[in-house]
Amino acid sequence: MNEEQLPSKLPRRGWIHRISHLLSGEPQDLNELVDILRDAQENRLLEPDALSMIEGVLQVSQMRVRDIMIPRIQMVVVPKEAELESILPLVTEFGHSRYPVIDGERSKVVGVLLAKDLLARISQNKALNKVHEIMRCVSVVPESKRLNILLKELRTRGNHMAIVVDEYGQAAGLVTIEDILEQIVGEIEDEHDDHEDEGYVFERNPNEFMIKALMPINEFDDYFATQLATDEYDTIAGFIVHQLQHMPKRGESLTVDNLRFEVIKADNRRIHLIKLKKVL
């Protein structure tokens, strides 16, 4: 064996040893593990995209359903007593594969309509009756469930969507398997995604908001009566990057005056979703 080759192999053996040491001990410090992985990426032992996905997996284990759910007000729903023929324009317009079925109010989700079931009924030339006749059972999860646990449950059961309920058992929103995977691999866009008409801000309570990162900074100032706008940036995401002086990772936070910003969804290129909390 050529001894001159040994030194070049020592750093790699060192990384393996350090990671093995972390994984073989008592409950781990995730921050220390992430630091080691980031060092490995800087030393070109990991690709940036691979590091981003690893960090996403670790982040998912710390997040809860309430952090990423689509709020009730933004759900595209169908009434259980609606005629199937009457909902065809809605299904065509939004292009979703699943629709929550409600009983009168959005807070009362009683099932889920699969677009493929509707199409099968049409293709078989069967009478188009009412939604409740072909709807399926819906999975229900609490707001506090951890995302990694929910991902495992959805995969095990073969479900792609779950209704999120609050402490009173009423529907608070929905979450899909795609929403969870986006925390790991980044935004997944398709031809039916339309973000322009949904608005930039969702109010969870008077002191907590979910904000799309592309919200213009001037609109943010108008909405929250702040004065954050300068010529240095155009969006609230730009403001956060400017303040931190780097592209933040998921879970990073920033406090300005009485506002605490937390990055909920981000990738190597940009921030997607922010949680804003007023610090009292």
N, C-alpha and C positions, 0 to 999 in steps of 0.2 A: 504493500500500500504506500502511496506517495504521501509522506508526512506533511508536505507543503499544502495539501488539500484540506487538512484537518481544521485549521482556523476558520475557513470559510463555512464549515458546517456547524461550528460551535454556536453561533447566534441562533440558528433555527432550533437546535437542541435546547438552548436556553429558554426560548419562548414556550416550547412544549413542556419543559419542566415547570415553568412558572404557572402556566394554565393548569397543568395537572395538579400542582400544589393547591391551587384555589379550589378545584373541583373535588379534591379528596378530603378537604377539611370539614369543619362544622358549617352552619349556615353562612352563605357567602355574602360578601359585600359587593353588590352589583356595580357600584361606582368603580371599585378597584378593577373588576373584571373588564368593564367597558374601557377604562384607561389602558389596560394592557392590549385590548383589541385595537384601540386607536393607534397605539404605538406600533403594533404589528402592521397596520395599514400604512403608516408613515414609512415603515421599513420595507414596504412593498411585499409583505407576506400575505396581505389580503387586498382584494380589489375594493375600491370605494363602494360599489353597489352591493358587494357581499357584506361589507361592514354595516351599511345602512340597513340591510335586511336583518342582520343579527341584532342590531340595536332595536329594530322594530319588534322582533320576537320578544326581547327582554322587556320592552315597553308594554307590550300587550299583556304580559303577565301582571303588570301593575295597574292596568286601567280597568275601569268598570263600564258596564253597558251604557250608563247614563252619559258617559263622556262622548260617545260617538253616535248615539241613536238619532234617527230622523224624528223630529218632534211631531206630536199628534196633529198639529195644525198643518203640517206639510205633507201628511200622508195622502195618497191618492186612494180613495175608498169607494166601495160600491155598496148600496143598501141591499140587505138580504131579500127584500120583497120586490126588487127591481126586475123588470122583464129583461131577459138576456139580450134580446134584440136592441133594447134601449141603451145598453152600456157598450155596444160595439164601437160607437164613435170615440168614447173615452179610452177604450183599450187600444184603438188604432192611434189615437193622439199621443198617448204617453209611452206606449211600447214596452211596458213592464211585463215581466213574466208572472207576477203574483200581485194580488190586490186584497187588502184587508176587507172583510165583509162586516158591516156594522148593523146594529139593530137600533135604528133611530138616531143615536148620538155617536160621535166619533170615539167617545170614551168606552163604548160598549162594542168591542170587536168579538164576533161570535164564530168567525171562520175565515178561510182564505180561498179566494178564487184563483185558480191557475188558468192562465191564458190558453194553455194547451188543451185543457178540458173543454173550454168554450169552443175552440177551433175544432176539436173532435166532434162535438155535438153538431156543429155546422156542417162539417164534411160528411157526417153520416146521415144528413138530411132528417135529423130528428127534430121534433117540435122544440122550438126555443121557448122554454118555460121560464121559471124564475131562478134567481141566483142561488137561493138556499138549497135548491134541488141538486146542484152539482158542486157546491162548495165543499172544501175539505176541512178537517180539524186543524186548529191553529196551535202552534207552540207558544207558550207564555213564559216569560222570564222576568224576574225582578230587576229593578234599576241597578241594584248593588252587585249583581253577578259579575265576576271577573271575566274579561274577554277570552282569556286562554281556556277557561273552563267551558264557556259557551261555544267556542270554536270546536272543541272536542265533541260536545253534545250534538251540535248541528251536523258534524261529519258522521257521527255514529248513527244518528237517526235518519240521515239522508235529507234533512230539511235545509232550506236555503234562507228562510226568513223566520223571525220570531217577533211576537208582540211584546213590548216592554210595558209592564204594569207598575203603578205606584203603590204606596203603602195601603191604599184603599181598594186595590184590585181593579182600578180603572186604567184603560190604555193610556199610556203617557207618550208612546211613540213606537217605532219599529226599528229593528236592526237586521241586516242581512249578512250572509257569510262574506259577501263582497266588501262590506264596510269594514269587517275585521281584517280581511286580507290586505286591504289598502293601508292599514297601519303598518304592515310589514313590507310590502312591495311598492308603496306609493300609489298615487291616484290612478284609478282604472277608468279611462274614458271610453264611452261608446257613442254610437250615432244618435242615441235617444237622450243623452245627458243634455239638460238645458238648465243653466244656472242663472240666467238673466232675470227670470220672472219670480224667483223665490225670495228675493230680498237678501240683504247682507246680515241682518241681525235677527236672532231669535232670543226672546227674553224667557229665561227659565224661572226667574223670580225677580223681584225688584232690584236685587243686588248682584245677579249673576246672568251673564249673557254668553251665547255662542256667536262668534263673528267670523264671517268669511274673510280670509286674509287679503283679498283683492278689493275690499271696501275702500273707496277713495277717502283720503285723510280729511278732506273738507267735509264730506258727508258724516264721517265719524265725529268731527268737532261739532257739527250741527246737532247730531243725535244725542251726544253725551255732554253738550255744553262745555267742551274743552277747548284748548288752544294749542294743539300739537302740530298743526300744519306749518311747514317751512318749504323752501325751494329745494331741499335736499332729497325729498321723497314724495311719492304720489299716493301711496296706499298705507294702510295700517301695518301691513307686512313690512313695507319699506321703513316705516318708523321704528319697528322692533329691531330690524337688522341694523339700522343706523345707531340705535342705542347700544346694542350688544357688540357691535363692530365685528360680527361674524354671522354666518348662516346658522341659526339655532337648530338644535335637535329636538325631537319630540320630548316633551316633559320639561324643557327649560322654561324659566319664568322670568318676569321683569316687573318691578313695581315702580310706578311713576306717580308721585303725589298719592292720591287715595285709590289708584287703579292698579290691580294686579293682573298682568297678562300671562297666560300660560299657553304654550304651543301644544296643541292637541294632535294636529296632523301636519307632517312636513316630510320632505325628502331631500336629496342632495341639492336640488335646484331651487326649491322655493317652499314657502309656508303655505298651507292650504286652509287650516282652521285654527281659531284661537278662542280660548275661554277667557272672558273678562269678568273679574270680580271686584266689586267696590269694597275697599277696606274701610270698615267703620271705626 
